[in-house]
Amino acid sequence: MREVEKVAVVACAGMDKALGSVARASVFRVVEVLRPEKTELICLPPALTGVTPHSEGVKRLPVIAVDGCAERCATKLVVKNGGKVRGRVLLPVSAQKHGLLPVAASNIGSNGEKLVERVADEIASIVDRLTKEGV
């Protein structure tokens, strides 16, 4: 096992989905506030079209996929593009676990904001586990 310094984090791209908005906001919270030194944000559309550093980051780093629905597009697209998913968060499961639902994609509301914090904490825990254990 080798030590991992950084983990790539990829969020759902479902722009019209409330849980997709929560997924993206949670990832931004982790990358910008909770674990900026241990994470790298990977944006799915540029990664899929081969734009570096996004396409290279998916292949170079262990990935945490944050999916907004049961379709699990983030997970599927990372794998399809040569990435290794080492952690996953599925928003419908997290929303049910925490008893919080966002209002809408364009305005997630106070429960959505609370869910963002909880999901961000889940992601941060996975980051900590992956960087501590190595891959």
Rosetta constraint file for C-alpha pairs under 8 A:
AtomPair CA 1 CA 134 HARMONIC 5.91 0.50
AtomPair CA 1 CA 135 HARMONIC 5.48 0.50
AtomPair CA 2 CA 134 HARMONIC 5.33 0.50
AtomPair CA 2 CA 135 HARMONIC 5.74 0.50
AtomPair CA 3 CA 131 HARMONIC 6.67 0.50
AtomPair CA 3 CA 132 HARMONIC 7.30 0.50
AtomPair CA 3 CA 133 HARMONIC 7.11 0.50
AtomPair CA 3 CA 134 HARMONIC 4.34 0.50
AtomPair CA 3 CA 135 HARMONIC 6.70 0.50
AtomPair CA 4 CA 130 HARMONIC 7.03 0.50
AtomPair CA 4 CA 131 HARMONIC 4.86 0.50
AtomPair CA 4 CA 132 HARMONIC 7.44 0.50
AtomPair CA 4 CA 133 HARMONIC 7.94 0.50
AtomPair CA 4 CA 134 HARMONIC 5.00 0.50
AtomPair CA 4 CA 135 HARMONIC 6.56 0.50
AtomPair CA 5 CA 38 HARMONIC 6.09 0.50
AtomPair CA 5 CA 131 HARMONIC 5.86 0.50
AtomPair CA 6 CA 37 HARMONIC 7.44 0.50
AtomPair CA 6 CA 38 HARMONIC 4.48 0.50
AtomPair CA 6 CA 39 HARMONIC 5.10 0.50
AtomPair CA 6 CA 40 HARMONIC 6.78 0.50
AtomPair CA 6 CA 61 HARMONIC 7.00 0.50
AtomPair CA 6 CA 62 HARMONIC 7.94 0.50
AtomPair CA 6 CA 131 HARMONIC 6.83 0.50
AtomPair CA 7 CA 38 HARMONIC 6.22 0.50
AtomPair CA 7 CA 39 HARMONIC 4.84 0.50
AtomPair CA 7 CA 40 HARMONIC 6.15 0.50
AtomPair CA 7 CA 61 HARMONIC 5.73 0.50
AtomPair CA 7 CA 62 HARMONIC 5.40 0.50
AtomPair CA 7 CA 63 HARMONIC 5.89 0.50
AtomPair CA 7 CA 64 HARMONIC 7.21 0.50
AtomPair CA 7 CA 127 HARMONIC 6.55 0.50
AtomPair CA 7 CA 130 HARMONIC 7.57 0.50
AtomPair CA 7 CA 131 HARMONIC 7.40 0.50
AtomPair CA 8 CA 39 HARMONIC 5.65 0.50
AtomPair CA 8 CA 40 HARMONIC 4.71 0.50
AtomPair CA 8 CA 41 HARMONIC 5.89 0.50
AtomPair CA 8 CA 42 HARMONIC 6.26 0.50
AtomPair CA 8 CA 57 HARMONIC 6.73 0.50
AtomPair CA 8 CA 58 HARMONIC 6.79 0.50
AtomPair CA 8 CA 61 HARMONIC 5.80 0.50
AtomPair CA 8 CA 62 HARMONIC 6.07 0.50
AtomPair CA 8 CA 63 HARMONIC 4.66 0.50
AtomPair CA 8 CA 64 HARMONIC 6.23 0.50
AtomPair CA 9 CA 27 HARMONIC 6.79 0.50
AtomPair CA 9 CA 31 HARMONIC 7.94 0.50
AtomPair CA 9 CA 39 HARMONIC 6.68 0.50
AtomPair CA 9 CA 40 HARMONIC 6.14 0.50
AtomPair CA 9 CA 41 HARMONIC 5.22 0.50
AtomPair CA 9 CA 42 HARMONIC 5.92 0.50
AtomPair CA 9 CA 63 HARMONIC 5.71 0.50
AtomPair CA 9 CA 64 HARMONIC 4.88 0.50
AtomPair CA 9 CA 65 HARMONIC 6.18 0.50
AtomPair CA 9 CA 66 HARMONIC 7.57 0.50
AtomPair CA 10 CA 27 HARMONIC 7.40 0.50
AtomPair CA 10 CA 41 HARMONIC 6.43 0.50
AtomPair CA 10 CA 42 HARMONIC 5.21 0.50
AtomPair CA 10 CA 43 HARMONIC 6.43 0.50
AtomPair CA 10 CA 44 HARMONIC 6.85 0.50
AtomPair CA 10 CA 63 HARMONIC 7.11 0.50
AtomPair CA 10 CA 64 HARMONIC 6.24 0.50
AtomPair CA 10 CA 65 HARMONIC 5.02 0.50
AtomPair CA 10 CA 66 HARMONIC 6.09 0.50
AtomPair CA 10 CA 74 HARMONIC 6.60 0.50
AtomPair CA 11 CA 20 HARMONIC 7.79 0.50
AtomPair CA 11 CA 23 HARMONIC 5.77 0.50
AtomPair CA 11 CA 24 HARMONIC 5.35 0.50
AtomPair CA 11 CA 27 HARMONIC 6.44 0.50
AtomPair CA 11 CA 42 HARMONIC 7.94 0.50
AtomPair CA 11 CA 43 HARMONIC 7.49 0.50
AtomPair CA 11 CA 44 HARMONIC 7.55 0.50
AtomPair CA 11 CA 65 HARMONIC 6.09 0.50
AtomPair CA 11 CA 66 HARMONIC 4.71 0.50
AtomPair CA 11 CA 67 HARMONIC 6.26 0.50
AtomPair CA 11 CA 68 HARMONIC 7.88 0.50
AtomPair CA 11 CA 74 HARMONIC 6.23 0.50
AtomPair CA 12 CA 20 HARMONIC 5.51 0.50
AtomPair CA 12 CA 23 HARMONIC 6.16 0.50
AtomPair CA 12 CA 24 HARMONIC 6.57 0.50
AtomPair CA 12 CA 44 HARMONIC 7.98 0.50
AtomPair CA 12 CA 65 HARMONIC 7.86 0.50
AtomPair CA 12 CA 66 HARMONIC 6.00 0.50
AtomPair CA 12 CA 67 HARMONIC 4.96 0.50
AtomPair CA 12 CA 68 HARMONIC 5.48 0.50
AtomPair CA 12 CA 72 HARMONIC 7.88 0.50
AtomPair CA 12 CA 73 HARMONIC 6.73 0.50
AtomPair CA 12 CA 74 HARMONIC 5.29 0.50
AtomPair CA 13 CA 20 HARMONIC 6.48 0.50
AtomPair CA 13 CA 24 HARMONIC 7.69 0.50
AtomPair CA 13 CA 44 HARMONIC 6.97 0.50
AtomPair CA 13 CA 73 HARMONIC 7.98 0.50
AtomPair CA 13 CA 74 HARMONIC 7.39 0.50
AtomPair CA 14 CA 20 HARMONIC 5.00 0.50
AtomPair CA 14 CA 21 HARMONIC 7.39 0.50
AtomPair CA 14 CA 68 HARMONIC 7.12 0.50
AtomPair CA 15 CA 20 HARMONIC 6.33 0.50
AtomPair CA 15 CA 21 HARMONIC 6.65 0.50
AtomPair CA 15 CA 105 HARMONIC 7.03 0.50
AtomPair CA 16 CA 20 HARMONIC 7.44 0.50
AtomPair CA 16 CA 105 HARMONIC 5.68 0.50
AtomPair CA 16 CA 106 HARMONIC 7.92 0.50
AtomPair CA 17 CA 21 HARMONIC 6.41 0.50
AtomPair CA 17 CA 68 HARMONIC 7.65 0.50
AtomPair CA 17 CA 104 HARMONIC 7.17 0.50
AtomPair CA 17 CA 105 HARMONIC 5.03 0.50
AtomPair CA 18 CA 22 HARMONIC 6.46 0.50
AtomPair CA 18 CA 102 HARMONIC 5.98 0.50
AtomPair CA 18 CA 103 HARMONIC 6.83 0.50
AtomPair CA 18 CA 104 HARMONIC 4.73 0.50
AtomPair CA 18 CA 105 HARMONIC 3.68 0.50
AtomPair CA 18 CA 106 HARMONIC 7.35 0.50
AtomPair CA 18 CA 107 HARMONIC 7.98 0.50
AtomPair CA 18 CA 108 HARMONIC 6.42 0.50
AtomPair CA 19 CA 23 HARMONIC 6.07 0.50
AtomPair CA 19 CA 68 HARMONIC 5.05 0.50
AtomPair CA 19 CA 69 HARMONIC 7.24 0.50
AtomPair CA 19 CA 91 HARMONIC 6.25 0.50
AtomPair CA 19 CA 92 HARMONIC 7.41 0.50
AtomPair CA 19 CA 102 HARMONIC 6.86 0.50
AtomPair CA 19 CA 105 HARMONIC 7.18 0.50
AtomPair CA 20 CA 24 HARMONIC 6.28 0.50
AtomPair CA 20 CA 67 HARMONIC 7.33 0.50
AtomPair CA 20 CA 68 HARMONIC 4.52 0.50
AtomPair CA 20 CA 69 HARMONIC 7.57 0.50
AtomPair CA 20 CA 105 HARMONIC 7.27 0.50
AtomPair CA 21 CA 25 HARMONIC 6.15 0.50
AtomPair CA 21 CA 105 HARMONIC 5.61 0.50
AtomPair CA 21 CA 106 HARMONIC 7.71 0.50
AtomPair CA 21 CA 108 HARMONIC 7.43 0.50
AtomPair CA 22 CA 26 HARMONIC 5.95 0.50
AtomPair CA 22 CA 68 HARMONIC 7.77 0.50
AtomPair CA 22 CA 91 HARMONIC 7.95 0.50
AtomPair CA 22 CA 102 HARMONIC 7.55 0.50
AtomPair CA 22 CA 108 HARMONIC 7.33 0.50
AtomPair CA 22 CA 112 HARMONIC 6.61 0.50
AtomPair CA 22 CA 113 HARMONIC 7.70 0.50
AtomPair CA 22 CA 115 HARMONIC 7.20 0.50
AtomPair CA 22 CA 116 HARMONIC 5.55 0.50
AtomPair CA 23 CA 27 HARMONIC 6.29 0.50
AtomPair CA 23 CA 66 HARMONIC 6.07 0.50
AtomPair CA 23 CA 67 HARMONIC 6.78 0.50
AtomPair CA 23 CA 68 HARMONIC 5.98 0.50
AtomPair CA 23 CA 91 HARMONIC 6.87 0.50
AtomPair CA 23 CA 116 HARMONIC 7.29 0.50
AtomPair CA 23 CA 119 HARMONIC 7.78 0.50
AtomPair CA 24 CA 28 HARMONIC 6.24 0.50
AtomPair CA 25 CA 29 HARMONIC 6.20 0.50
AtomPair CA 25 CA 116 HARMONIC 6.29 0.50
AtomPair CA 26 CA 30 HARMONIC 6.38 0.50
AtomPair CA 26 CA 116 HARMONIC 4.85 0.50
AtomPair CA 26 CA 117 HARMONIC 6.66 0.50
AtomPair CA 26 CA 119 HARMONIC 6.00 0.50
AtomPair CA 26 CA 120 HARMONIC 4.65 0.50
AtomPair CA 27 CA 31 HARMONIC 6.14 0.50
AtomPair CA 27 CA 41 HARMONIC 7.75 0.50
AtomPair CA 27 CA 66 HARMONIC 7.75 0.50
AtomPair CA 27 CA 120 HARMONIC 6.43 0.50
AtomPair CA 27 CA 123 HARMONIC 7.65 0.50
AtomPair CA 28 CA 32 HARMONIC 5.71 0.50
AtomPair CA 28 CA 33 HARMONIC 7.81 0.50
AtomPair CA 28 CA 41 HARMONIC 7.84 0.50
AtomPair CA 29 CA 33 HARMONIC 5.28 0.50
AtomPair CA 29 CA 34 HARMONIC 6.36 0.50
AtomPair CA 29 CA 117 HARMONIC 7.84 0.50
AtomPair CA 29 CA 120 HARMONIC 6.30 0.50
AtomPair CA 30 CA 34 HARMONIC 4.61 0.50
AtomPair CA 30 CA 35 HARMONIC 5.37 0.50
AtomPair CA 30 CA 36 HARMONIC 6.78 0.50
AtomPair CA 30 CA 39 HARMONIC 7.73 0.50
AtomPair CA 30 CA 120 HARMONIC 5.69 0.50
AtomPair CA 30 CA 121 HARMONIC 7.77 0.50
AtomPair CA 30 CA 123 HARMONIC 7.12 0.50
AtomPair CA 30 CA 124 HARMONIC 6.28 0.50
AtomPair CA 31 CA 35 HARMONIC 5.60 0.50
AtomPair CA 31 CA 36 HARMONIC 4.63 0.50
AtomPair CA 31 CA 39 HARMONIC 5.68 0.50
AtomPair CA 31 CA 40 HARMONIC 6.63 0.50
AtomPair CA 31 CA 41 HARMONIC 6.49 0.50
AtomPair CA 32 CA 36 HARMONIC 5.21 0.50
AtomPair CA 34 CA 120 HARMONIC 7.96 0.50
AtomPair CA 34 CA 124 HARMONIC 6.84 0.50
AtomPair CA 35 CA 39 HARMONIC 6.15 0.50
AtomPair CA 35 CA 124 HARMONIC 6.69 0.50
AtomPair CA 35 CA 127 HARMONIC 7.89 0.50
AtomPair CA 36 CA 40 HARMONIC 7.59 0.50
AtomPair CA 38 CA 127 HARMONIC 7.27 0.50
AtomPair CA 38 CA 131 HARMONIC 7.65 0.50
AtomPair CA 39 CA 127 HARMONIC 7.56 0.50
AtomPair CA 40 CA 57 HARMONIC 7.89 0.50
AtomPair CA 42 CA 47 HARMONIC 7.17 0.50
AtomPair CA 42 CA 54 HARMONIC 5.28 0.50
AtomPair CA 42 CA 57 HARMONIC 6.86 0.50
AtomPair CA 42 CA 58 HARMONIC 7.10 0.50
AtomPair CA 43 CA 47 HARMONIC 6.26 0.50
AtomPair CA 43 CA 54 HARMONIC 6.32 0.50
AtomPair CA 44 CA 48 HARMONIC 6.03 0.50
AtomPair CA 44 CA 54 HARMONIC 7.64 0.50
AtomPair CA 44 CA 74 HARMONIC 7.41 0.50
AtomPair CA 44 CA 77 HARMONIC 7.85 0.50
AtomPair CA 45 CA 49 HARMONIC 6.42 0.50
AtomPair CA 46 CA 50 HARMONIC 6.19 0.50
AtomPair CA 46 CA 51 HARMONIC 4.97 0.50
AtomPair CA 46 CA 52 HARMONIC 7.60 0.50
AtomPair CA 46 CA 54 HARMONIC 6.21 0.50
AtomPair CA 46 CA 55 HARMONIC 6.99 0.50
AtomPair CA 47 CA 51 HARMONIC 5.66 0.50
AtomPair CA 47 CA 52 HARMONIC 7.16 0.50
AtomPair CA 47 CA 53 HARMONIC 7.89 0.50
AtomPair CA 47 CA 54 HARMONIC 4.65 0.50
AtomPair CA 47 CA 55 HARMONIC 4.00 0.50
AtomPair CA 47 CA 56 HARMONIC 7.71 0.50
AtomPair CA 47 CA 58 HARMONIC 7.39 0.50
AtomPair CA 48 CA 55 HARMONIC 6.74 0.50
AtomPair CA 48 CA 77 HARMONIC 7.54 0.50
AtomPair CA 48 CA 81 HARMONIC 7.07 0.50
AtomPair CA 49 CA 55 HARMONIC 7.71 0.50
AtomPair CA 50 CA 54 HARMONIC 7.50 0.50
AtomPair CA 50 CA 55 HARMONIC 5.17 0.50
AtomPair CA 51 CA 55 HARMONIC 5.73 0.50
AtomPair CA 52 CA 56 HARMONIC 5.84 0.50
AtomPair CA 52 CA 57 HARMONIC 7.83 0.50
AtomPair CA 53 CA 57 HARMONIC 5.86 0.50
AtomPair CA 54 CA 58 HARMONIC 6.48 0.50
AtomPair CA 55 CA 59 HARMONIC 6.92 0.50
AtomPair CA 55 CA 81 HARMONIC 7.84 0.50
AtomPair CA 56 CA 60 HARMONIC 5.92 0.50
AtomPair CA 57 CA 61 HARMONIC 5.75 0.50
AtomPair CA 58 CA 62 HARMONIC 7.49 0.50
AtomPair CA 58 CA 63 HARMONIC 6.72 0.50
AtomPair CA 58 CA 78 HARMONIC 6.57 0.50
AtomPair CA 58 CA 81 HARMONIC 7.51 0.50
AtomPair CA 58 CA 82 HARMONIC 7.12 0.50
AtomPair CA 58 CA 83 HARMONIC 4.91 0.50
AtomPair CA 58 CA 84 HARMONIC 7.57 0.50
AtomPair CA 59 CA 81 HARMONIC 7.58 0.50
AtomPair CA 59 CA 82 HARMONIC 5.57 0.50
AtomPair CA 59 CA 83 HARMONIC 4.55 0.50
AtomPair CA 59 CA 84 HARMONIC 7.12 0.50
AtomPair CA 60 CA 83 HARMONIC 7.60 0.50
AtomPair CA 61 CA 83 HARMONIC 7.73 0.50
AtomPair CA 61 CA 84 HARMONIC 7.73 0.50
AtomPair CA 62 CA 83 HARMONIC 7.38 0.50
AtomPair CA 62 CA 84 HARMONIC 5.69 0.50
AtomPair CA 62 CA 85 HARMONIC 6.22 0.50
AtomPair CA 62 CA 86 HARMONIC 5.85 0.50
AtomPair CA 62 CA 135 HARMONIC 7.51 0.50
AtomPair CA 63 CA 78 HARMONIC 8.00 0.50
AtomPair CA 63 CA 83 HARMONIC 6.98 0.50
AtomPair CA 63 CA 84 HARMONIC 5.94 0.50
AtomPair CA 63 CA 85 HARMONIC 4.66 0.50
AtomPair CA 63 CA 86 HARMONIC 5.57 0.50
AtomPair CA 63 CA 87 HARMONIC 6.58 0.50
AtomPair CA 64 CA 85 HARMONIC 5.82 0.50
AtomPair CA 64 CA 86 HARMONIC 5.90 0.50
AtomPair CA 64 CA 87 HARMONIC 4.44 0.50
AtomPair CA 64 CA 88 HARMONIC 5.44 0.50
AtomPair CA 64 CA 89 HARMONIC 7.69 0.50
AtomPair CA 64 CA 123 HARMONIC 7.69 0.50
AtomPair CA 64 CA 126 HARMONIC 7.77 0.50
AtomPair CA 64 CA 127 HARMONIC 7.91 0.50
AtomPair CA 65 CA 74 HARMONIC 5.80 0.50
AtomPair CA 65 CA 75 HARMONIC 5.40 0.50
AtomPair CA 65 CA 78 HARMONIC 7.89 0.50
AtomPair CA 65 CA 85 HARMONIC 6.58 0.50
AtomPair CA 65 CA 87 HARMONIC 6.37 0.50
AtomPair CA 65 CA 88 HARMONIC 4.89 0.50
AtomPair CA 65 CA 89 HARMONIC 6.40 0.50
AtomPair CA 66 CA 74 HARMONIC 6.65 0.50
AtomPair CA 66 CA 75 HARMONIC 7.57 0.50
AtomPair CA 66 CA 88 HARMONIC 5.83 0.50
AtomPair CA 66 CA 89 HARMONIC 4.76 0.50
AtomPair CA 66 CA 90 HARMONIC 6.08 0.50
AtomPair CA 66 CA 91 HARMONIC 7.29 0.50
AtomPair CA 67 CA 71 HARMONIC 7.95 0.50
AtomPair CA 67 CA 72 HARMONIC 5.17 0.50
AtomPair CA 67 CA 73 HARMONIC 6.69 0.50
AtomPair CA 67 CA 74 HARMONIC 5.72 0.50
AtomPair CA 67 CA 75 HARMONIC 6.98 0.50
AtomPair CA 67 CA 88 HARMONIC 7.57 0.50
AtomPair CA 67 CA 89 HARMONIC 6.17 0.50
AtomPair CA 67 CA 90 HARMONIC 4.94 0.50
AtomPair CA 67 CA 91 HARMONIC 6.07 0.50
AtomPair CA 68 CA 72 HARMONIC 7.05 0.50
AtomPair CA 68 CA 90 HARMONIC 6.19 0.50
AtomPair CA 68 CA 91 HARMONIC 5.01 0.50
AtomPair CA 68 CA 92 HARMONIC 6.92 0.50
AtomPair CA 69 CA 90 HARMONIC 6.71 0.50
AtomPair CA 69 CA 91 HARMONIC 6.41 0.50
AtomPair CA 69 CA 92 HARMONIC 6.24 0.50
AtomPair CA 70 CA 90 HARMONIC 7.49 0.50
AtomPair CA 70 CA 92 HARMONIC 7.65 0.50
AtomPair CA 72 CA 76 HARMONIC 6.25 0.50
AtomPair CA 72 CA 90 HARMONIC 7.69 0.50
AtomPair CA 73 CA 77 HARMONIC 5.88 0.50
AtomPair CA 74 CA 78 HARMONIC 6.14 0.50
AtomPair CA 75 CA 79 HARMONIC 6.33 0.50
AtomPair CA 75 CA 85 HARMONIC 6.92 0.50
AtomPair CA 75 CA 88 HARMONIC 7.76 0.50
AtomPair CA 76 CA 80 HARMONIC 6.02 0.50
AtomPair CA 77 CA 81 HARMONIC 6.11 0.50
AtomPair CA 78 CA 82 HARMONIC 6.52 0.50
AtomPair CA 78 CA 83 HARMONIC 5.03 0.50
AtomPair CA 78 CA 84 HARMONIC 7.17 0.50
AtomPair CA 78 CA 85 HARMONIC 7.19 0.50
AtomPair CA 79 CA 83 HARMONIC 4.93 0.50
AtomPair CA 79 CA 84 HARMONIC 6.19 0.50
AtomPair CA 79 CA 85 HARMONIC 7.00 0.50
AtomPair CA 86 CA 130 HARMONIC 7.79 0.50
AtomPair CA 87 CA 126 HARMONIC 6.45 0.50
AtomPair CA 89 CA 94 HARMONIC 7.48 0.50
AtomPair CA 89 CA 119 HARMONIC 7.92 0.50
AtomPair CA 89 CA 122 HARMONIC 7.76 0.50
AtomPair CA 89 CA 123 HARMONIC 7.24 0.50
AtomPair CA 90 CA 94 HARMONIC 6.43 0.50
AtomPair CA 91 CA 95 HARMONIC 5.87 0.50
AtomPair CA 91 CA 119 HARMONIC 7.91 0.50
AtomPair CA 92 CA 96 HARMONIC 6.17 0.50
AtomPair CA 93 CA 97 HARMONIC 6.05 0.50
AtomPair CA 94 CA 98 HARMONIC 6.12 0.50
AtomPair CA 94 CA 119 HARMONIC 6.88 0.50
AtomPair CA 95 CA 99 HARMONIC 5.71 0.50
AtomPair CA 95 CA 100 HARMONIC 5.16 0.50
AtomPair CA 95 CA 101 HARMONIC 5.96 0.50
AtomPair CA 95 CA 115 HARMONIC 6.82 0.50
AtomPair CA 96 CA 100 HARMONIC 6.72 0.50
AtomPair CA 98 CA 115 HARMONIC 7.35 0.50
AtomPair CA 98 CA 118 HARMONIC 7.82 0.50
AtomPair CA 100 CA 111 HARMONIC 5.51 0.50
AtomPair CA 100 CA 112 HARMONIC 6.73 0.50
AtomPair CA 100 CA 114 HARMONIC 7.48 0.50
AtomPair CA 100 CA 115 HARMONIC 6.01 0.50
AtomPair CA 101 CA 111 HARMONIC 5.92 0.50
AtomPair CA 101 CA 112 HARMONIC 5.79 0.50
AtomPair CA 101 CA 115 HARMONIC 7.33 0.50
AtomPair CA 102 CA 107 HARMONIC 7.83 0.50
AtomPair CA 102 CA 108 HARMONIC 4.48 0.50
AtomPair CA 102 CA 109 HARMONIC 5.96 0.50
AtomPair CA 102 CA 110 HARMONIC 7.64 0.50
AtomPair CA 102 CA 111 HARMONIC 5.69 0.50
AtomPair CA 102 CA 112 HARMONIC 3.91 0.50
AtomPair CA 102 CA 113 HARMONIC 7.65 0.50
AtomPair CA 102 CA 115 HARMONIC 7.68 0.50
AtomPair CA 103 CA 107 HARMONIC 6.35 0.50
AtomPair CA 103 CA 108 HARMONIC 4.74 0.50
AtomPair CA 103 CA 109 HARMONIC 5.58 0.50
AtomPair CA 103 CA 111 HARMONIC 7.75 0.50
AtomPair CA 103 CA 112 HARMONIC 6.83 0.50
AtomPair CA 104 CA 108 HARMONIC 5.09 0.50
AtomPair CA 104 CA 109 HARMONIC 7.68 0.50
AtomPair CA 108 CA 112 HARMONIC 4.70 0.50
AtomPair CA 108 CA 113 HARMONIC 6.67 0.50
AtomPair CA 109 CA 113 HARMONIC 6.27 0.50
AtomPair CA 110 CA 114 HARMONIC 6.25 0.50
AtomPair CA 111 CA 115 HARMONIC 6.13 0.50
AtomPair CA 112 CA 116 HARMONIC 6.17 0.50
AtomPair CA 113 CA 117 HARMONIC 6.55 0.50
AtomPair CA 114 CA 118 HARMONIC 6.41 0.50
AtomPair CA 115 CA 119 HARMONIC 5.97 0.50
AtomPair CA 116 CA 120 HARMONIC 5.92 0.50
AtomPair CA 117 CA 121 HARMONIC 6.23 0.50
AtomPair CA 118 CA 122 HARMONIC 6.39 0.50
AtomPair CA 119 CA 123 HARMONIC 6.23 0.50
AtomPair CA 120 CA 124 HARMONIC 6.07 0.50
AtomPair CA 121 CA 125 HARMONIC 6.20 0.50
AtomPair CA 122 CA 126 HARMONIC 6.51 0.50
AtomPair CA 123 CA 127 HARMONIC 6.24 0.50
AtomPair CA 124 CA 128 HARMONIC 6.15 0.50
AtomPair CA 125 CA 129 HARMONIC 6.17 0.50
AtomPair CA 126 CA 130 HARMONIC 6.08 0.50
AtomPair CA 127 CA 131 HARMONIC 6.07 0.50
AtomPair CA 128 CA 132 HARMONIC 5.91 0.50
AtomPair CA 129 CA 133 HARMONIC 5.84 0.50
AtomPair CA 130 CA 134 HARMONIC 5.49 0.50
AtomPair CA 130 CA 135 HARMONIC 6.82 0.50
AtomPair CA 131 CA 135 HARMONIC 7.98 0.50
